Every structure is written in structure tokens, then in C-alpha cells.
Amino acid sequence: MVEIYPFKGLIYNIEKIKNISYVISPPWDMINDEIERKLLALSDFNIVKLIYKENYPEYVNEIFKKWVEDKILIEEEKECFYFLKGNFEYEGKIYKRSGIFGILKIEDFEKGNIIPHERIFQKYSDNRYKLLEKCRANFCPVFMLYKDKRFEIEGIIEKYGFLFKGNINNENFEFGKIERQSDIEKIKDFFKKKIVFIADGHHRYSASLNFYKNNPDEKNSFILVYLSNIESEGVLILPTHRYIPCDVELNFDKEFFDISEVENLKEVEKKMKSNERAIGIFYNEKFYVLKIKNYENFLNDDLSLTKIDTYILDNFIIKNFVKINENVEFLYHSSKEFLLNEYKKRKKGVIFFLNPVEKDVFMEVCLNGKIMPAKSTYFYPKVPSGLIIYKF
């Protein structure tokens, strides 16, 4: 049901850069000024120079062309698929995940073959559009998921050796090519029978879709994607917590909430796991657990959405019981400790600690055609940027 093709990728010249781990980075939307500095300290050729949202597209394009001319980046001789196999630790357990890079034929969501799951912020899509317009390249793949209990793609990947090894954020990985024509055809045929779900990269997909609509040339009709199997244990969905970094007033009605103060973050986490519908709060230097009840009549949307904390938070809690006194952007992060540190810098506002979206709920919402609030999921680990570039 979707069209996936091999392509001639641009990859780093290992002879020039020596260590792939020094030139890759997290996806563009995970990078701030501090992370940018750390990445550039590893290598002046780090992909962050091409993807950081604060860099002007004209500047990026000049660097990109120079790297190609100087053979820092080299184009492959023939079309193929590429694979990424990784292993990582999360909460004391070792996980493995594998997937392939290819180019996907862009199409509207209305066709039902490519399914988004969360809303976007238009300004970020516009940012990626300007980069596309100038560079005509995908530096970061869109992370997509498919469902396959037989693990056919993983079986193909296991036939091949790697081009190079590396690591990023405590994930060790192997990167290589799938070159045999018979395997290439198997992969293409496999995805003709599948629908795919956008896990990470909604802004990039939106930018590419709009660019193709505004520039309807065949060469603009593809986008770089990384495809992994949602049936894999190594596809983890973490929550994205929220911090409103300004003065707020909370007024929780006892008809809808049972609120209890707890000693610390560990107690918050413990009580969130033991209650069917509870979230954590940090407010006025204290931790609380908020048990939510009797909310169903306020929410007339599909019941699958009410299983998601971000939906309840945005459409029930914040809308009715939180008064925000300034026009500020929320801070989003998968790490509770990160947001607590941000609170320490400002000494005001409120943090909401949320539960993750379960895989079966994710699939249910997607297949029902519903859209979650922005930043509802954090698929872990993120797919590195810089392993492969698609130039069109």
C-alpha cells in the first residue's frame, strides 16, 4: 500500500572523518545550543551544522556543497537499501532494534496508507520547508513504523555485514547496505501490502509534502525514511512530560480529582503506576499525585483518545482547572529530572508528569483516524541524523 524504493545515498567518507560517532547527532528538534556546542567539539564535520534549526538555509547549503566537493560526503555508486541495527539499555534491560532506510513516495494522509499520530507546530514545519527549498536534501530520516509478526525485514537484515559501527547516547549500532537485487525486490513487495505510521518526524513529512505540492516534479516526490517494526521489543514509547514555565493558578474540583501530596519523585512514580488514571504534578516546590475521575462527560471525542494522558491534560485539566497568566511556550521532555532542573532556574510554573502511550492504544488511535496532541509520544531511542542523506 506504500511505495518504498532503494536510492543512492550520501554517506560520510570514513577515511576523512575517521569515526562515525563523532559526526552523527540526535534529530534536529532535540538539539539546543548546548548540545550543538558538544557535537561540534567532537568534529567540525558533525551533521548538526546541516540540521540545527537556528542555522540559515543559505549557510547550510554552502557547507553541504563544500562537504560534497571535498568528499567529506560521498555518493554511493548504486541504489540500495541501508540498515541500522542497535542495542541499548533502558531501566536496566538490554533491548535490540533494527530497521531499514529507504525513500518513500510522498502522499496525502487522506489515502490512508501513511498515518500520522500527533499534531504539529506549523512554525517548525515551515523551518524544515525552508531548508528543503534551499538544499534539496533530507538530512534527517522520518522514523516510521509498520506491523509484522513474522519479522521478515529483520530476517533480510541479518544476512548482511556492516559498513561501520558506532555509538550515540549509549546506543551501540551497526550500519550497512542491502544490495542484492532479490532482497531489494522482496522489501519493495513487502511494503506494497503495508500501511506505515509516522513515529517521529511529522514536521519533516509535512514540510516535504507541502514542498512536493508546491513543486510537483517527480524528483520532489520522495522522502528519506527509517522503517522499524512496532512488534519489536526495541521500539519503546516513553511519555513526554510538560512544564508550563510561568505563574499559574490551579483549582482542582473534588468532583473530578483526588489530590495527594507525596514526598518525592519516586513516590509520584510509584503512585502513578498503582492508579488506573493518575498523573504527577510539581507545583510550588512540592510533589503531588492527581487521580482523575468523572471526566468522560466533558470529552465527546473517540474513547481511544481518552486513554492518552496528553489528551486528558490538554482538553480537560488545563482547559478547565489551570489558569495560565502569561503567553509562554510549554517545555516538553521525556526526562522528569530535566524539567525539574528547568523549574529550578525559574522558580515558577507547574510540571505535569504523564504516563506513556501503550503500543496497542497507539495503534488503536492511529487506525481510528484520530490525532493526538502534539508531543504525546517519545519513541526511544531516536534515529540518528547523519548516517545517510538523500539528495534529490
N, C-alpha and C positions, 0 to 999 in steps of 0.2 A: 504493500500500500504506500510505501515511501521509496524514493529513488536515492540510492547511495552509490557513489562511484569512487574508484581509486583516483589518484592525482599525483602530479609531480610536485612534491613538497620542497620547500626551502628548509634546510636544517643547518645547524651550526657546524662549522668546519672544526672538528676536534683537534686537528693538527695546529690550528691557530689559537683556539680558546682553552685547550688542554683538559679542562674539567667541566662537564656539562652542568654540574651542580652549581657552578658559580655564575651561570648566565640565565638560568630559568628563574621564574618568580611565581607568586600566587596570581590569581586572576586580577585584572585591573581594579575591580571595585573593592578589593581587600587591601589596597595599598594606600598608605598615608605618607606624609613627609618623612617620618622616622624610618619606616620600612624602606622607602626609596633610598635613603642615605645608606642603610645597611646593605642593600642589594648592590648599589654602585661601589661600595667598598670592596665587594667580592670581585667585581670585574667591571671595567669601563664598557664592556660589551653586553651587559645584562639587558635582557628583554624589557626591563622596566623603562628604559629610555624610549621604547616604542609604544608603550601602553599606558603610561601614567596619565591620569585624566587632566592634570594641570599643564601638560606639555602641549604646545601649539601644534596642530596637524602639519603645518608647513615645516616646522623644525623636525618633527618626527620623520617626514618624508625624505628630507635631506639626509638624515642619519641612515635611514633604511636603504636608500640608493647607494650611499657610500659603503655600507657594510656588504652589499651585494657586489659592488665594483671591486672591493678589496678582498673578496672571497672569504669574508667572515661568515657569511651565509652562502651556501651553495645549493643549486637546484639539482634534484635527483634526475637521473637520466631517463627513467621510465616510470610510468604510472603504477602505483601500488597502493595498498592499504598499509597503515602503520599500527603497531600495537603498543600498549603500555600495560605492564604488569607490576603491581606494587604490593608491598606488605607493610603494615603499620600496627601500632599498639594503641588501643583505646580502653581506658579504665581497666588496665591490667590484662587485657586479652589481645592476642595477635590475630589480625584479620588479613585476608588477601582479596585483591580486586584486580580484574583485568578488563580491558576494553580495546576498541579499535578507533583509529582516526580515519575519517573519510570526508568526502564532500557530499552534502545533502542538497537535493533540489528544493529550492525555496517555494513554499506555497502558503496560501491563506489558511488560518486556523479553521475557517468555516468548512473546509473539506473534511475535517475530522481525522486526518492522518498524522498531523503534528499537533500535540496537545499541550498548551501552557497550563500552569497551575497557580500562578500568582500575578497580581497587578504590578505594573511598572511605574517608575517615576520618569515622566517624559523628558526631563532635563538630562537624565543620564543616557537615554536612548539618543537624544539629539547630540550629545557629546560623542558617542560612538559613530553616529552618522557622519559627522564632520571628518573624523579620522578615516572612515571608509572612502569618502569622497576624494580625499587628497591622496591616500596611499594605495587604494585599490588592493587591499590585502586584509586577511584575517590573521591577527597575531595571537588571539586567544580563541580556543575552540568553545563552542556551545556544548555543555555537558547534557547529554540526552540519555534516556533510559528506555529499555524495551523489556518485554517479559518472555522468558524462555526457560521452562523447567528442564529441558533436555541439555542445556548448556552447549549448544552447537558451536557458537563462535569461540568459546573458551577452548573447545577441542581443536579448532584450527590454529589458534594462537600457540598452543603447546607444541606444535610441530616445528616452530621456528626458534632459532637462536637470536640473541640480542645484538644490536649495534653498539650500545653502550649502557653502562649502569650509572646510577646517580642517587642522590637523596635530596629531599626538601621537607622541611618541617617534620623531621623524624619519620618520614616515609622513605623506604628504600624501593627503588624501582628499576626495571629493565625496559628499554625501548628498542623496537626493531621493526622490520618490514615484512609484510606478507606479499610475496612476489609471484608465486605460482599462479598461472592463469586459471587453473581448475579451482583453486581456493578463492580467487577473486570472484569468479562466477558464482560460486556457492554463496559467498557473502551477499552479492548483489541480489541473487534469487531469494535468499533468506529474508531480506528486509522488504522485498516486494509483498510479503504476506504479513507484515507487521505495521502496527502504529507505534509512534515514539512519543515520549513525554519529555518536555523540557525540564530538567532538574535545576540547572544553573546556567544563566546566560539569556534571560528574557530580554534584557535591554539590547544585547548584541543581535539577537534574532530579529527584534523589532526594527532595529536600525538597518539590517540587511534587507529585510522585506520591503521597507519603505524606499531604500535606495534602488532596489530592483524595479519597483513600481514607477519610480521617477526616471529610471534609466533602463528601459525594458530591452536590454541587449542580452542574448543568451549567456554571454560570459559573466554577467552580473547575477545570474540566477542560482548560484550555488553558495553554500556557506560551510566553513570548516566545523566539523562536529566530532565529539568524542562520545562513543556509544558503549554503555555498560548495561549489564543485566540486573534488573531490580531484584531478581531472585537470589543474587549473590549476597552472602553474609557481609561482604566487604562494602556494600552500599549502605551507609549509615545516614539516618536523618536526625540531626540534632535540632534543638529549639533555637530560635533567635529571640533573645530577651530584649526588652525595651527600656530605655531610660528617657524620661521627659526632663530635660535639664533646665528647668525654670521653676519659679514659685507656682505651686499647685495647691488646690484645696480638695480634700477627699471627703465625701459624705456618703458613707455606705449604709443603706437602709437594711435594717434587721430582717425585713421580709424576704430579702434576696441574698443576704450574706451572713455567714458566721465568721467573725474575725477574731483571731487569737494572736497575741504577741508571743514570740519564741526567742530563745537566747541567741542563736547564731544561724549562719547559713546552712550548716549541716542539719539543724533541726527543721529548717524550711524544706530542704530536700527530702528529708525523711517523711514529713507530714504530707508533702505533695504526692509522694508515691503511695501513701496509705489511703488517701482520699480519692474518691471517684472524680470529683470536679473541684480541684483546688489549685490556686496559683500562689506564688510568693510575692511579697512586697517589701521594699526597703524604703522607709519614709521617716524623716526627722530622726535619723541616726538609729532607728530601731527596725527589727525584722518582724514581719507578720505573715501569717498564712490566712488566705481568704478562701473560704469554702463557699461556692456559688450554688444557689438554688432558685427555683421558680422563675427561671429566665426564659423558658420556652415560648411563652405567650408574647414576649417582646420581639421575637425573631421569627419572621414569617418565611424565611428562605428555606432552601433544601436542608433536611435534617442532617445530611452528611457534613455540612459546613459547621453546624453547631458542635461537632465533635472536635473542633480545632480551637485551641486557646486564643490564637490571634484574632479569630473572628468574634469570639465572645468578648474579648478585651476591647476591640475597636467599636463593635456595634452595640454592645450592651453596657459595659463597665465605663469606658471613657465617655461615651456619648451621654450617659445619664447621671454618673456619680463622680466625675472628675472635672473640676474647673481649672482650666489652664490659663494663666494670667498673662502669658506672653506668646507671641508668634515665633515659635522655635522649631527647628528640625529635631525629631527624635534621634537618639543614638541607638543603633542596633548591633548586637554582638552575640555570638554563641557562648561566650565566656561570662559567667556571672561575676567573676573576680575582676575582669576588665572593666565592666560597668561600675562596679563598686569603687574602683580606683578613679574612674572619671567623676563619680559623685564626690570623692574626697577633694578633688580640685575645685569644685564649685560650691559644695556645701548646701545644695538646694535641689529641689525636684523629687521625683519618685522613680523607682525602678520596679518593673514588673518581671518576675521570673516565671517562665512558661514551661509547659510540658512539650515534648516533641510530637510531631505528627507521625502516627503509626503508618507503616507501609500500606496496610490494607485500606486505611482511611484516605491516604494519598491517592491510591488507585481509584477508590470509590468516587471521590470528589472530581478527579480528572475525567473519568468515564461518564459522569453525570453532567459534564459540561459546565461545572461551576468554577469560579475563580477565587482563590484565597486572597486575603490581604497581602500587600507587599511584605517581603521579608518574613514569610511564615515558616520557611524551611531553611536549614543549613545542611546541605549534603556534604558529608565528610568522608574522606579528605577531598579537598578541592583538586581540580585537574590543573597541573602546572601550565603556565604560559611559557612558550619559547622552545618547546620540544620540536614543534613542526609549525610551519607558516604556510598559508595558502595565498598565493599571489594570482590575481586574475586580471 
